[in-house]
Amino acid sequence: MESIEPAYGTGPLLLVAASAVAVLLFLIMRLRLHAFVALVLVSLLTALATGIPVGDIVDILLAGFGSTLASVALLVGLGAMIGKLLEVTGGANVLADTLINRFGEKRAPLALGVTSLLFGFPIFFDAGFVIMLPIIFSVARRLGGSLLTYALPAAGAFAVMHAFTPPHPGPVGAAGILGADIGLVLVVGLLIGLPTWYVASYLFGLWAGGRYVLALPEDSPFGGRDDADRPDDVPPASAGGVAVTERTQVRRPAFGTVLGLLLLPLVLILLNTGLNTLATAGVIDGESTAVQALRLVGQTSVALLITTLVAMWVLGRERFSRGEVESIVNSSLGPVATVILVTGAGGMFGGVLRSSGIGEALAGSLDAIGLPVILAAFLVATALRVAQGSATVALTTTAGLMSPVVAASDLSSVAVALIVVAIAAGSTVLSHVNDSGFWLVGRFLGMDEKTTLKTWTVMETLIGLVGFALAALVYAFV
């Protein structure tokens, strides 16, 4: 919906924006109100406070919510289905075992990290990390040394993929709100995310493992220091729709099958991006039927749909009945429903900010003080991340605040994708006690709060700083 003539000047609008963010943080942090409800409520209050006509408020709220969900829900839902199918069939075990054998035991942390990068494409951070924990514990028990040496490269890989690359809800939602090309966000996210992981997660994990000797927990549900190794044919313990006693007999897929399923959507999406680039440069005829058909196949949602269908056929045909496959993919949607709704509500908040004129006021203020858009986006995301903990809320709220600024700045499509990555970097830094990931990693690895702050929090901060530094460097030349 187009912007409505602002009812107030720059000063009052910026005051309303600051107050809206403060109220949002108060509702989430102090009153423990669910982020979805808090975002919807603050969106409504902001619309009223900025003088948007009462008759237009509901339409503006629904337009922001619906336009964001149009891009987020399909990608997140299909990505979750792919991840669940790979989880239930033991795909992570297959990747880890094969890569460790090929890399060698001395490079086991690198193998675990690469496995997590690949498996982190379709599956969320918390679910992916929990799936990998039995493998991490088994390798640490077999090879010895600090558990951090093996756990941090894997955890950092999931964190990077979750924050920087589609189809995860944060970057998808931010891209939708900012009008960025999803394919370019994927390419830029990978190009920046991979070296970021290597420096801030893998190398840091090796250093932290040498500095902090962390033994295997004695009472971990994933196998303590005195437990026998998990049999190779037993997949991780969490799955929906199929009983554990049945799943222990499931034949694991081949390494090539798992790798092919993980690379298929990437190849299709990159095909679309490449054809678009060639058509723009005049190398090929972008209007031809063949090119249009290939670009359709490479659209992110279509690419993930194709991959989901292939995964259901390849992974399910010899292992599960059709009813079991349906149950497995159905069980993947419950955990992502909250994330989808929160992301949509963030888009609603962004729609209100655009329609009220707050975005234009913020753009004018940033231009007046000379603060680069990418730096402002990073700082706002960092502040929101530190204040309330949720990376998704930080991503979507920052994208909503910055979207009018980006729209008014006449930036290239690559520059907009870099801003999405900068926001993702800001939403990663300084994970502490208000972040669920802080407690998940700390508790599962048997660390106290002080050790978690010195390891996990430092690693997350390095990921954010290195990722932003690389994005800002590229941004300076585009």
Secondary structure, 3 states (H helix, E strand, C coil): CCCCCCCCCHHHHHHHHHHHHHHHHHHHHHCCCCHHHHHHHHHHHHHHHCCCCHHHHHHHHHHHHHHHHHHHHHHHHHHHHHHHHHHHCCHHHHHHHHHHHHHCHHHHHHHHHHHHHHHCCCCCHHHHHHHHHHHHHHHHHHHCCCHHHHHHHHHHHHHHHHHHCCCCHHHHHHHHHHCCCHHHHHHHHHHHHHHHHHHHHHHHHHHHHHHCCCCCCCCCCCCCCCCCCCCCCCCCCCCCCCCHHHHCCCCCCCHHHHHHHHHHHHHHHHHHHHHHHHHHCCCCCCCCHHHHHHHHHHCHHHHHHHHHHHHHHHHHCCCCCHHHHHHHHHHCHHHHHHHHHHHHHHHHHHHHHHHHCHHHHHHHHHHHHCCCHHHHHHHHHHHHHHHHCCHHHHHHHHHHHHHHHHHHCCCCHHHHHHHHHHHHHHCCCCCCCCCHHHHHHHHHCCCCHHHHHHHHHHHHHHHHHHHHHHHHHHHCCC
